[in-house]
Amino acid sequence: MSLIDRYIARAIAIPLLGTLVLAAMLLVLDKMLRLFDFVINAGGPVSVVWRMLANLLPEYFALGIPVGLMLGILLAFRKLATSSELDALRGIGAGFGRLLRVPYYYSFALLLLNLFLVGWLQPWTHYGYERLRFDLRSGALGASLKVGEFNTLGKRLTIRIDRSENGGSQLHGLFVQADDKSGKGVVATASHGRFLATDDPDTILLRLERGRLIQQDPSFTTPRTLAFESYDLPINLPRIDSFRARAQDQTEEMTLPELVHASYGGGMVGEANLAARSNLHFRLVEVWMMLLLPLLAVALAVPPKRSSSSLGIFVGIVMVVAYHKVNQWAEDAGAQGRFIPEVVLYLPFLIFAGLILWMFLTLATKPGGQPIGALERGAGKAWAFIKRLLPKPRRRVAKAA
């Protein structure tokens, strides 16, 4: 790489990595609070939150990479433009085509990374995330007993604990009610207790100490009571259903080859086929859009002369996010059969591509042409109009002594 290429590469790398890390952290923090609330309410171990967040990272990076790429190139070229380095580079014969060489190196590398994320890694991590949610709801991850509340284990066992020590190995102040389909039941209170494992993986023992027990049976004329020093109560663990297989009617969990087979190889028909085609082309247009981001970033990076406005940064973020939202709507519309999936997804892509090419060619071929110049002038007029509507501060008149 030449000196110019290395200089541009360094200028792009720092804002690109910073934006990517910041976007991922914001998305993770927003989801983390909801996951903690969900896991705690489900009674699962808190450590599962980190496993769930790890499964969400590929999805967050797939969203953050295009924004990071666009902002990295935009901020680097904006610095070159505002410091007059861009004019100097163009003055020695380095046109925009030459200067875009390094941005496209970044674009192609991140495109391949994003294609791997959305095409192979994200389907597997999405399945892993849903499996963890299922395990939490079903209790497969070991639901904890909440102290001071009535906890239901299965359909016929209720336990309440006043206090827990040593990580749950020592329980104090227990109330237990258990029954079966035949009408037999046991109600017991105990000062202390603990759970013990047995040879049967589907059964555990609850050893109660220093308590009283009431036993009910249809054959008893009156319930029987018993005071005990130690009593072992067998507990049948509830049966846990197994989670479904990956990609079972879930297009988000299919890899790209599986989606191609489901869409055009006869793997799915009817509404399922529409959903598969919509999801396939949604992923593809999101990836192909990254080839347009260097052109968009450069077109928005160069402000008009004698202007240091940051409007281009705001416009770039709005355009990328809006395009993503339009693609999400198009995917839903195609999956519902309201439009042909290929048409409704590639039409916004072509419009977006045409707009970006016009903006870049205006900057690169028209003398003095800045695509955001009209936007800046419009924003300036709008701000001036708003200022006229705002009440003006009154001037204080000094009184004569």
TORSEKOL-697854 format. One record per atom (N, C-alpha, C): x, y, z. Coordinates in steps of 0.05 Angstrom, whole numbers, padded with zeros to 5 digits, always signed. Example, Ala and Ser with C-alpha at 12.3 -4.5 7.8 and 13.67 -1.06 7.14 Angstrom:
+00264-00114+00156 +00246-00090+00156 +00264-00066+00156 +00257-00045+00142 +00273-00021+00143 +00258+00001+00157 
***
This chain:
+00017-00024+00000 +00000+00000+00000 +00017+00025+00000 +00009+00045-00015 +00023+00070-00016 +00019+00086+00010 +00034+00108+00012 +00032+00125+00035 +00004+00136+00038 -00009+00144+00016 -00036+00154+00017 -00056+00133+00027 -00052+00108+00017 -00070+00086+00025 -00067+00080+00055 -00042+00080+00065 -00038+00074+00093 -00050+00097+00111 -00048+00121+00101 -00058+00144+00116 -00089+00142+00118 -00102+00136+00095 -00131+00134+00095 -00140+00110+00111 -00125+00088+00110 -00132+00064+00125 -00132+00069+00155 -00111+00083+00165 -00111+00090+00193 -00133+00109+00201 -00139+00128+00183 -00160+00148+00189 -00188+00134+00190 -00192+00113+00175 -00218+00098+00175 -00219+00079+00199 -00197+00066+00206 -00198+00044+00225 -00208+00053+00253 -00198+00076+00263 -00205+00084+00290 -00235+00090+00293 -00248+00107+00276 -00276+00111+00279 -00293+00087+00273 -00283+00070+00254 -00299+00046+00248 -00300+00027+00272 -00277+00021+00284 -00277+00003+00307 -00292+00015+00331 -00288+00042+00335 -00301+00055+00357 -00331+00054+00354 -00341+00060+00330 -00370+00060+00325 -00382+00032+00328 -00367+00012+00318 -00377-00016+00319 -00379-00025+00348 -00358-00020+00364 -00359-00028+00392 -00380-00013+00408 -00383+00013+00402 -00403+00029+00416 -00431+00019+00409 -00436+00014+00383 -00463+00005+00375 -00469-00022+00388 -00450-00041+00389 -00454-00067+00401 -00459-00064+00431 -00444-00047+00444 -00448-00044+00473 -00475-00032+00480 -00484-00013+00464 -00511-00001+00469 -00533-00022+00465 -00531-00038+00444 -00551-00058+00439 -00550-00080+00462 -00526-00087+00470 -00524-00107+00491 -00535-00097+00518 -00528-00072+00525 -00538-00061+00550 -00568-00059+00550 -00580-00051+00527 -00609-00049+00526 -00622-00076+00530 -00610-00097+00519 -00622-00124+00521 -00615-00137+00548 -00592-00129+00560 -00584-00142+00584 -00604-00138+00607 -00615-00114+00610 -00634-00108+00631 -00659-00126+00628 -00668-00128+00604 -00692-00145+00600 -00687-00174+00604 -00662-00183+00597 -00655-00211+00602 -00652-00217+00631 -00641-00199+00647 -00639-00203+00675 -00667-00206+00688 -00685-00189+00679 -00712-00190+00690 -00725-00216+00682 -00722-00225+00657 -00734-00250+00648 -00723-00274+00663 -00696-00275+00666 -00684-00298+00679 -00691-00299+00709 -00691-00277+00722 -00698-00276+00751 -00727-00285+00755 -00745-00275+00738 -00773-00282+00741 -00778-00312+00734 -00761-00323+00716 -00764-00352+00710 -00750-00369+00731 -00736-00357+00750 -00723-00373+00771 -00698-00387+00762 -00685-00378+00740 -00662-00391+00730 -00636-00379+00741 -00613-00392+00736 -00588-00381+00746 -00580-00356+00730 -00569-00336+00744 -00562-00311+00731 -00541-00315+00709 -00524-00335+00712 -00503-00339+00693 -00513-00344+00665 -00538-00353+00662 -00549-00358+00636 -00552-00333+00619 -00553-00310+00633 -00556-00284+00619 -00532-00280+00600 -00508-00287+00609 -00485-00283+00592 -00485-00302+00568 -00495-00326+00572 -00497-00344+00549 -00518-00334+00529 -00540-00322+00538 -00560-00312+00520 -00549-00287+00505 -00534-00270+00519 -00522-00247+00506 -00502-00255+00485 -00486-00276+00491 -00467-00286+00472 -00480-00296+00446 -00504-00308+00449 -00519-00316+00425 -00531-00293+00410 -00534-00270+00422 -00545-00247+00409 -00523-00230+00395 -00498-00234+00402 -00477-00217+00391 -00475-00218+00360 -00477-00242+00347 -00476-00241+00318 -00497-00224+00305 -00522-00224+00316 -00543-00208+00305 -00537-00178+00309 -00526-00171+00332 -00519-00143+00337 -00496-00134+00320 -00476-00151+00316 -00454-00143+00298 -00463-00141+00269 -00482-00158+00261 -00493-00156+00234 -00507-00129+00229 -00519-00118+00250 -00532-00092+00248 -00511-00069+00251 -00491-00074+00268 -00471-00052+00273 -00450-00049+00252 -00443-00071+00237 -00422-00069+00217 -00428-00049+00195 -00452-00049+00183 -00457-00029+00162 -00455+00000+00173 -00467+00005+00196 -00466+00032+00208 -00437+00039+00214 -00421+00021+00226 -00393+00026+00232 -00377+00032+00207 -00381+00016+00186 -00367+00021+00161 -00373+00048+00149 -00399+00055+00148 -00407+00081+00137 -00395+00104+00153 -00398+00103+00180 -00388+00125+00196 -00357+00126+00196 -00344+00103+00195 -00315+00103+00194 -00304+00118+00169 -00316+00111+00146 -00307+00125+00121 -00316+00154+00121 -00340+00159+00130 -00351+00187+00130 -00334+00205+00148 -00328+00196+00172 -00312+00213+00190 -00284+00217+00180 -00272+00196+00168 -00245+00199+00158 -00244+00219+00135 -00262+00217+00116 -00262+00235+00093 -00272+00263+00101 -00289+00265+00122 -00297+00292+00131 -00273+00306+00143 -00256+00291+00158 -00231+00303+00169 -00213+00313+00146 -00210+00296+00125 -00194+00305+00103 -00205+00330+00089 -00232+00331+00087 -00244+00354+00073 -00242+00379+00089 -00248+00378+00116 -00247+00402+00132 -00219+00413+00137 -00199+00395+00135 -00171+00404+00139 -00157+00411+00112 -00173+00411+00090 -00162+00417+00063 -00143+00396+00053 -00140+00373+00067 -00123+00352+00057 -00135+00339+00032 -00161+00338+00031 -00175+00326+00008 -00169+00343-00017 -00169+00369-00015 -00163+00386-00038 -00134+00382-00046 -00116+00379-00027 -00088+00374-00034 -00084+00347-00048 -00098+00327-00039 -00096+00301-00052 -00107+00301-00080 -00129+00315-00084 -00140+00317-00111 -00122+00334-00128 -00108+00354-00116 -00091+00371-00131 -00066+00357-00143 -00058+00335-00130 -00035+00319-00140 -00044+00296-00158 -00070+00296-00165 -00080+00277-00184 -00094+00253-00172 -00098+00252-00146 -00112+00230-00133 -00142+00236-00133 -00157+00226-00153 -00186+00231-00154 -00201+00213-00135 -00228+00216-00135 -00244+00201-00117 -00242+00171-00122 -00239+00164-00148 -00236+00135-00154 -00211+00123-00141 -00189+00139-00141 -00165+00129-00128 -00167+00129-00098 -00180+00149-00087 -00183+00151-00058 -00202+00130-00046 -00220+00119-00063 -00239+00099-00054 -00228+00071-00053 -00202+00068-00061 -00190+00041-00061 -00190+00029-00033 -00180+00043-00013 -00179+00032+00014 -00207+00028+00026 -00225+00048+00023 -00252+00043+00033 -00265+00017+00022 -00259+00011-00003 -00271-00014-00014 -00256-00039-00004 -00230-00036+00004 -00217-00058+00017 -00233-00065+00043 -00238-00044+00059 -00254-00049+00083 -00282-00060+00076 -00294-00049+00056 -00321-00057+00049 -00322-00087+00041 -00304-00096+00025 -00304-00124+00016 -00298-00143+00039 -00279-00135+00057 -00273-00152+00080 -00297-00154+00099 -00309-00132+00105 -00332-00132+00123 -00357-00144+00110 -00359-00143+00084 -00381-00156+00070 -00379-00186+00073 -00355-00197+00070 -00351-00226+00073 -00357-00234+00102 -00348-00217+00121 -00353-00223+00150 -00383-00222+00155 -00397-00202+00145 -00426-00200+00149 -00441-00223+00136 -00432-00231+00112 -00444-00253+00099 -00442-00279+00115 -00419-00283+00127 -00416-00307+00145 -00433-00305+00169 -00436-00280+00181 -00452-00277+00204 -00482-00283+00198 -00493-00270+00178 -00522-00273+00173 -00528-00299+00158 -00508-00310+00145 -00513-00335+00129 -00509-00360+00144 -00491-00361+00164 -00485-00386+00177 -00485-00383+00208 -00471-00364+00219 -00468-00362+00248 -00494-00353+00261 -00507-00333+00251 -00531-00322+00264 -00554-00343+00265 -00559-00359+00244 -00580-00379+00248 -00575-00398+00271 -00550-00407+00275 -00544-00425+00297 -00546-00411+00324 -00537-00386+00326 -00539-00372+00352 -00568-00365+00358 -00584-00359+00338 -00612-00354+00342 -00626-00378+00354 -00619-00402+00343 -00630-00427+00353 -00621-00431+00382 -00595-00426+00388 -00585-00429+00415 -00599-00410+00435 -00605-00386+00426 -00619-00367+00443 -00647-00376+00450 -00661-00386+00429 -00688-00396+00434 -00688-00421+00451 -00668-00437+00448 -00666-00462+00465 -00662-00454+00494 -00646-00434+00500 -00641-00425+00527 -00667-00414+00539 -00682-00399+00523 -00708-00389+00532 -00727-00412+00539 -00727-00432+00522 -00745-00455+00527 -00736-00470+00553 -00710-00473+00556 -00700-00487+00580 -00707-00472+00605 -00705-00445+00604 -00713-00429+00627 -00742-00433+00635 -00759-00433+00615 -00788-00435+00620 -00795-00463+00630 -00781-00483+00620 -00787-00511+00627 -00774-00520+00653 -00754-00504+00662 -00739-00512+00687 -00716-00530+00681 -00708-00534+00656 -00686-00552+00650 -00659-00541+00660 -00658-00515+00665 -00633-00502+00675 -00632-00502+00705 -00651-00514+00718 -00650-00515+00747 -00663-00491+00759 -00689-00490+00759 -00703-00467+00770 -00698-00466+00800 -00693-00443+00811 -00687-00440+00839 -00713-00435+00855 -00712-00443+00881 -00735-00439+00898 -00733-00410+00910 -00754-00395+00908 -00754-00368+00918 -00762-00368+00948 -00745-00356+00964 -00749-00355+00993 -00772-00337+00999 -00790-00346+01018 -00812-00330+01026 -00836-00331+01008 -00835-00348+00987 -00858-00351+00968 -00865-00380+00965 -00890-00385+00957 -00899-00412+00951 -00889-00420+00923 -00872-00441+00922 -00861-00450+00897 -00874-00476+00888 -00883-00477+00864 -00896-00501+00853 -00876-00517+00836 -00871-00542+00843 -00854-00560+00828 -00872-00581+00816 -00875-00581+00790 -00893-00599+00777 -00922-00590+00782 -00941-00609+00781 -00969-00602+00785 -00979-00608+00813 -00964-00624+00829 -00975-00634+00854 -00956-00630+00878 -00938-00611+00876 -00920-00606+00898 -00916-00576+00902 -00920-00567+00926 -00917-00539+00934 -00898-00537+00957 -00878-00519+00956 -00859-00516+00977 -00856-00487+00984 -00854-00481+01009 -00847-00454+01018 -00824-00455+01038 -00805-00437+01035 -00781-00437+01052 -00778-00409+01064 -00773-00408+01090 -00770-00382+01103 -00741-00371+01100 -00721-00389+01100 -00694-00380+01099 -00676-00401+01086 -00655-00392+01072 -00637-00411+01058 -00608-00403+01065 -00591-00423+01069 -00563-00418+01076 -00545-00436+01059 -00519-00428+01057 -00499-00445+01044 -00507-00452+01015 -00516-00431+01001 -00522-00435+00972 -00546-00454+00968 -00564-00456+00987 -00588-00472+00984 -00585-00500+00995 -00562-00507+01007 -00559-00534+01018 -00572-00537+01045 -00576-00515+01059 -00590-00516+01085 -00614-00498+01084 -00638-00510+01088 -00663-00496+01087 -00676-00495+01115 -00689-00473+01121 -00701-00470+01147 -00730-00460+01144 -00748-00470+01162 -00775-00462+01162 -00790-00471+01137 -00794-00497+01134 -00806-00508+01109 -00835-00515+01113 -00850-00511+01091 -00877-00520+01089 -00879-00535+01063 -00889-00560+01064 -00890-00577+01040 -00918-00589+01038 -00930-00588+01014 -00955-00601+01008 -00952-00618+00983 -00958-00644+00984 -00955-00661+00961 -00979-00680+00960 -00989-00686+00936 -01011-00705+00933 -01007-00719+00907 -01024-00739+00902 -01023-00754+00877 -01052-00757+00866 -01054-00770+00843 -01080-00772+00830 -01100-00789+00845 -01090-00807+00862 -01108-00825+00877 -01121-00811+00901 -01113-00787+00907 -01124-00773+00930 -01107-00773+00955 -01085-00788+00954 -01067-00789+00977 -01051-00763+00977 -01045-00753+01001 -01031-00728+01004 -01016-00726+01030 -00996-00708+01030 -00980-00703+01054 -00977-00673+01057 -00981-00663+01081 -00976-00636+01088 -00957-00636+01111 -00934-00623+01109 -00913-00624+01130 -00901-00597+01134 -00893-00592+01159 -00877-00569+01167 -00853-00579+01181 -00830-00565+01177 -00805-00574+01189 -00788-00550+01195 -00771-00553+01216 -00753-00531+01223 -00730-00529+01203 -00720-00553+01194 -00697-00553+01175 -00702-00574+01153 -00686-00572+01132 -00689-00591+01110 -00667-00587+01090 -00664-00608+01073 -00644-00606+01051 -00652-00627+01030 -00643-00622+01005 -00648-00640+00983 -00625-00660+00980 -00632-00685+00974 -00612-00706+00971 -00617-00720+00944 -00595-00727+00931 -00597-00742+00906 -00602-00771+00911 -00614-00785+00891 -00619-00814+00892 -00608-00827+00867 -00610-00853+00867 -00600-00868+00843 -00618-00863+00819 -00643-00856+00824 -00661-00850+00802 -00659-00821+00794 -00650-00815+00769 -00647-00787+00761 -00673-00771+00761 -00696-00785+00761 -00721-00771+00760 -00733-00767+00788 -00719-00774+00809 -00729-00772+00836 -00708-00761+00854 -00716-00742+00872 -00698-00733+00892 -00712-00735+00919 -00696-00734+00941 -00707-00736+00968 -00706-00709+00982 -00727-00701+00995 -00728-00678+01012 -00727-00688+01041 -00704-00685+01054 -00702-00694+01082 -00710-00672+01101 -00732-00677+01115 -00743-00658+01134 -00734-00665+01162 -00729-00645+01178 -00719-00650+01206 -00736-00633+01225 -00744-00647+01248 -00758-00634+01270 -00783-00620+01260 -00804-00636+01255 -00828-00624+01245 -00852-00641+01251 -00874-00634+01239 -00900-00648+01241 -00911-00653+01213 -00926-00676+01211 -00936-00685+01185 -00965-00693+01187 -00981-00686+01168 -01009-00695+01166 -01011-00711+01140 -01020-00736+01143 -01023-00754+01120 -01053-00759+01114 -01060-00755+01089 -01088-00759+01081 -01090-00782+01061 -01111-00798+01064 -01115-00821+01046 -01146-00826+01045 -01157-00833+01022 -01186-00839+01021 -01194-00862+01039 -01175-00880+01046 -01182-00902+01064 -01182-00894+01093 -01171-00870+01100 -01170-00862+01128 -01197-00848+01135 -01207-00855+01159 -01230-00841+01168 -01224-00812+01177 -01200-00809+01188 -01191-00782+01195 -01161-00780+01187 -01152-00756+01181 -01123-00753+01173 -01105-00762+01197 -01083-00773+01190 -01063-00781+01210 -01042-00760+01214 -01034-00756+01239 -01014-00736+01245 -00989-00750+01256 -00966-00737+01252 -00941-00750+01261 -00921-00728+01268 -00908-00731+01291 -00885-00714+01298 -00860-00729+01292 -00841-00717+01280 -00817-00732+01272 -00792-00716+01277 -00769-00730+01279 -00743-00718+01281 -00730-00717+01253 -00736-00737+01237 -00726-00738+01209 -00746-00753+01192 -00751-00742+01168 -00771-00755+01150 -00761-00749+01122 -00760-00771+01105 -00751-00768+01077 -00776-00769+01059 -00779-00747+01044 -00802-00745+01026 -00792-00747+00997 -00799-00769+00983 -00790-00771+00955 -00806-00752+00937 -00792-00739+00919 -00804-00720+00901 -00797-00728+00872 -00818-00733+00857 -00815-00739+00828 -00811-00713+00813 -00788-00711+00799 -00783-00687+00783 -00801-00686+00759 -00811-00663+00752 -00829-00660+00729 -00814-00667+00703 -00828-00680+00685 -00817-00687+00659 -00812-00662+00642 -00789-00659+00631 -00782-00636+00615 -00783-00643+00585 -00799-00629+00570 -00801-00635+00542 -00775-00626+00528 -00768-00640+00507 -00744-00633+00491 -00751-00611+00472 -00731-00594+00466 -00735-00572+00448 -00736-00581+00419 -00749-00566+00403 -00752-00573+00375 -00725-00573+00361 -00725-00585+00337 -00701-00586+00320 -00696-00558+00308 -00672-00552+00300 -00665-00527+00288 -00679-00525+00261 -00687-00500+00254 -00698-00493+00228 -00725-00507+00223 -00738-00516+00244 -00764-00529+00240 -00785-00507+00236 -00791-00500+00211 -00810-00479+00204 -00801-00452+00214 -00775-00448+00219 -00763-00423+00228 -00742-00414+00208 -00750-00396+00190 -00731-00388+00169 -00707-00373+00180 -00711-00360+00204 -00688-00345+00215 -00666-00364+00224 -00672-00390+00228 -00652-00409+00237 -00641-00426+00214 -00647-00419+00189 -00636-00433+00166 -00611-00419+00156 -00591-00434+00148 -00567-00423+00135 -00574-00416+00107 -00557-00401+00094 -00562-00393+00066 -00567-00416+00047 -00550-00437+00047 -00556-00460+00030 -00583-00473+00036 -00591-00475+00061 -00617-00486+00068 -00639-00468+00059 -00636-00442+00060 -00656-00423+00050 -00659-00425+00020 -00637-00428+00006 -00638-00430-00024 -00653-00456-00031 -00648-00478-00017 -00662-00503-00023 -00692-00500-00016 -00698-00487+00006 -00726-00484+00014 -00741-00465-00005 -00727-00446-00016 -00740-00426-00034 -00743-00435-00062 -00722-00447-00073 -00722-00454-00102 -00716-00483-00107 -00711-00499-00087 -00705-00527-00091 -00728-00546-00083 -00751-00535-00078 -00774-00552-00070 -00775-00559-00041 -00759-00547-00024 -00759-00553+00004 -00784-00544+00019 -00796-00522+00009 -00820-00511+00022 -00839-00502+00000 -00865-00503+00007 -00886-00494-00012 -00905-00476+00002 -00921-00461-00013 -00942-00445-00002 -00931-00421+00014 -00943-00416+00037 -00935-00393+00054 -00907-00397+00065 -00899-00421+00070 -00872-00426+00080 -00851-00419+00059 -00858-00424+00034 -00839-00417+00012 -00837-00387+00010 -00859-00372+00013 -00857-00343+00012 -00840-00332+00035 -00843-00344+00058 -00827-00335+00081 -00798-00341+00077 -00791-00364+00065 -00763-00371+00060 -00751-00352+00039 -00766-00346+00017 -00755-00328-00003 -00752-00300+00008 -00771-00291+00024 -00768-00264+00035 -00744-00262+00054 -00740-00282+00071 -00718-00281+00089 -00691-00283+00074 -00690-00300+00053 -00666-00303+00038 -00657-00277+00025 -00676-00263+00011 -00669-00239-00003 -00666-00215+00016 -00679-00216+00040 -00674-00196+00060 -00645-00197+00069 -00634-00221+00074 -00606-00223+00082 -00588-00213+00059 -00594-00220+00035 -00576-00214+00012 -00576-00184+00007 -00599-00170+00007 -00598-00142+00001 -00585-00126+00024 -00587-00137+00049 -00573-00124+00071 -00542-00126+00067 -00533-00148+00056 -00505-00152+00051 -00495-00136+00027 -00510-00138+00005 -00502-00123-00020 -00502-00093-00016 -00518-00083+00003 -00519-00055+00008 -00492-00044+00017 -00475-00061+00029 -00450-00052+00039 -00431-00043+00017 -00436-00052-00008 -00420-00043-00030 -00426-00014-00038 -00449-00004-00029 -00456+00024-00035 -00448+00043-00013 -00441+00033+00011 -00435+00050+00034 -00411+00068+00030 -00388+00058+00017 -00366+00077+00013 -00374+00101-00004 -00391+00097-00025 -00400+00119-00042 -00417+00138-00025 -00436+00127-00009 -00453+00144+00007 -00437+00160+00028 -00418+00147+00041 -00402+00160+00061 -00386+00183+00050 -00373+00179+00027 -00357+00201+00015 -00375+00224+00005 -00398+00217-00006 -00416+00238-00016 -00426+00255+00007 -00430+00244+00031 -00440+00259+00054 -00418+00271+00070 -00393+00263+00065 -00371+00272+00082 -00360+00300+00075 -00364+00308+00050 -00352+00333+00040 -00373+00355+00043 -00369+00373+00062 -00388+00395+00065 -00382+00418+00046 -00401+00436+00042 -00395+00459+00025 -00371+00475+00036 -00359+00491+00019 -00336+00507+00027 -00344+00526+00049 -00325+00531+00067 -00329+00549+00090 -00352+00539+00108 -00356+00513+00109 -00377+00501+00126 -00365+00478+00141 -00371+00476+00167 -00362+00454+00184 -00386+00439+00195 -00408+00440+00181 -00433+00427+00191 -00429+00397+00192 -00442+00384+00212 -00441+00355+00215 -00467+00343+00205 -00482+00356+00188 -00507+00346+00178 -00504+00320+00163 -00482+00317+00150 -00478+00292+00134 -00477+00267+00152 -00467+00269+00176 -00466+00246+00195 -00495+00238+00202 -00511+00258+00209 -00539+00253+00216 -00554+00241+00192 -00551+00252+00168 -00565+00242+00145 -00556+00214+00138 -00530+00208+00141 -00521+00181+00135 -00533+00160+00153 -00533+00166+00179 -00545+00147+00199 -00575+00143+00193 -00589+00165+00187 -00618+00163+00181 -00623+00146+00157 -00606+00150+00136 -00610+00135+00111 -00606+00105+00115 -00584+00098+00129 -00578+00069+00133 -00600+00056+00151 -00608+00069+00172 -00628+00058+00190 -00655+00056+00176 -00662+00077+00161 -00688+00077+00146 -00688+00055+00125 -00666+00051+00111 -00665+00030+00092 -00668+00002+00105 -00656-00002+00128 -00659-00027+00143 -00689-00031+00151 -00702-00010+00160 -00730-00013+00168 -00748-00018+00144 -00742-00006+00121 -00757-00011+00097 -00754-00041+00089 -00730-00051+00091 -00725-00079+00085 -00741-00098+00104 -00742-00091+00129 -00757-00107+00148 -00787-00107+00140 -00798-00084+00133 -00826-00083+00124 -00829-00099+00099 -00810-00097+00080 -00813-00112+00055 -00812-00142+00060 -00795-00151+00079 -00794-00179+00085 -00821-00189+00096 -00833-00174+00114 -00859-00182+00125 -00880-00182+00103 -00880-00161+00085 -00900-00160+00064 -00897-00183+00045 -00872-00190+00038 -00868-00213+00020 -00876-00239+00033 -00870-00243+00059 -00877-00268+00073 -00907-00271+00075 -00922-00249+00077 -00951-00250+00078 -00964-00253+00051 -00949-00252+00030 -00960-00255+00003 -00972-00230-00009 -00968-00207+00004 -00980-00182-00007 -00964-00173-00032 -00938-00179-00033 -00922-00172-00056 -00904-00196-00063 -00893-00196-00087 -00873-00216-00094 -00848-00210-00079 -00837-00229-00063 -00814-00223-00046 -00790-00210-00061 -00783-00222-00085 -00760-00211-00100 -00765-00182-00108 -00789-00175-00116 -00795-00148-00125 -00795-00128-00102 -00809-00135-00080 -00812-00116-00058 -00786-00111-00043 -00766-00130-00045 -00741-00126-00032 -00720-00113-00049 -00720-00120-00075 -00699-00108-00092 -00706-00081-00104 -00732-00074-00103 -00739-00047-00113 -00728-00025-00095 -00731-00027-00067 -00718-00007-00050 -00688-00007-00053 -00676-00031-00058 -00647-00032-00062 -00638-00016-00087 -00653-00019-00109 -00646-00005-00133 -00651+00025-00130 -00672+00033-00116 -00677+00062-00111 -00655+00073-00094 -00647+00059-00073 -00626+00068-00055 -00599+00070-00070 -00594+00050-00087 -00569+00050-00103 -00569+00074-00122 -00592+00079-00136 -00593+00102-00154 -00589+00128-00140 -00600+00132-00117 -00597+00157-00102 -00568+00160-00094 -00555+00139-00085 -00527+00141-00076 -00509+00147-00099 -00513+00134-00122 -00497+00139-00146 -00500+00168-00155 -00524+00179-00154 -00529+00207-00162 -00514+00225-00143 -00515+00220-00117 -00501+00237-00098 -00471+00236-00102 -00460+00212-00107 -00431+00210-00110 -00422+00224-00137 -00437+00219-00158 -00429+00231-00184 -00431+00261-00183 -00451+00271-00168 -00453+00301-00164 -00428+00312-00151 -00418+00298-00131 -00394+00307-00118 -00369+00304-00135 -00367+00280-00149 -00342+00274-00163 -00340+00287-00190 -00361+00293-00204 -00360+00303-00232 -00370+00332-00235 -00385+00342-00217 -00396+00369-00220 -00378+00389-00204 -00367+00408-00217 -00350+00428-00203 -00366+00442-00181 -00355+00441-00156 -00368+00454-00134 -00393+00440-00125 -00398+00416-00134 -00423+00402-00126 -00420+00388-00100 -00437+00394-00081 -00439+00380-00056 -00468+00370-00052 -00472+00344-00050 -00500+00334-00048 -00514+00344-00023 -00499+00350-00002 -00513+00359+00023 -00515+00389+00024 -00505+00403+00003 -00507+00432+00004 -00535+00442+00006 -00553+00430-00011 -00581+00439-00010 -00594+00432+00017 -00586+00409+00029 -00597+00403+00055 -00588+00422+00076 -00563+00430+00075 -00552+00450+00094 -00566+00477+00091 -00570+00485+00066 -00584+00510+00062 -00613+00509+00072 -00626+00486+00067 -00653+00483+00077 -00654+00482+00108 -00635+00468+00120 -00634+00467+00149 -00628+00495+00161 -00611+00510+00147 -00605+00537+00156 -00630+00555+00155 -00645+00554+00133 -00669+00569+00131 -00690+00561+00152 -00692+00534+00157 -00711+00525+00177 -00704+00535+00205 -00678+00535+00211 -00669+00544+00237 -00674+00574+00240 -00669+00589+00219 -00674+00618+00220 -00704+00624+00224 -00721+00608+00211 -00750+00611+00215 -00758+00605+00243 -00746+00584+00255 -00753+00577+00282 -00744+00598+00302 -00721+00610+00296 -00710+00631+00314 -00728+00655+00313 -00740+00661+00290 -00758+00684+00289 -00784+00679+00305 -00792+00654+00307 -00816+00648+00322 -00811+00648+00352 -00787+00644+00361 -00781+00644+00389 -00782+00672+00401 -00792+00675+00425 -00792+00702+00437 -00764+00713+00442 -00761+00738+00435 -00735+00750+00438 -00732+00761+00467 -00708+00758+00478 -00704+00768+00506 -00706+00799+00506 -00718+00809+00527 -00721+00838+00530 -00695+00850+00541 -00689+00873+00530 -00666+00887+00539 -00673+00905+00563 -00656+00904+00583 -00660+00921+00606 -00650+00950+00600 -00667+00969+00607 -00659+00997+00603 -00649+01008+00629 -00625+01018+00629 -00612+01028+00653 -00626+01054+00661 -00633+01057+00686 -00646+01081+00696 -00625+01102+00702 -00631+01127+00696 -00613+01149+00702 -00612+01154+00732 -00589+01159+00742 -00585+01164+00770 -00598+01190+00778 
***
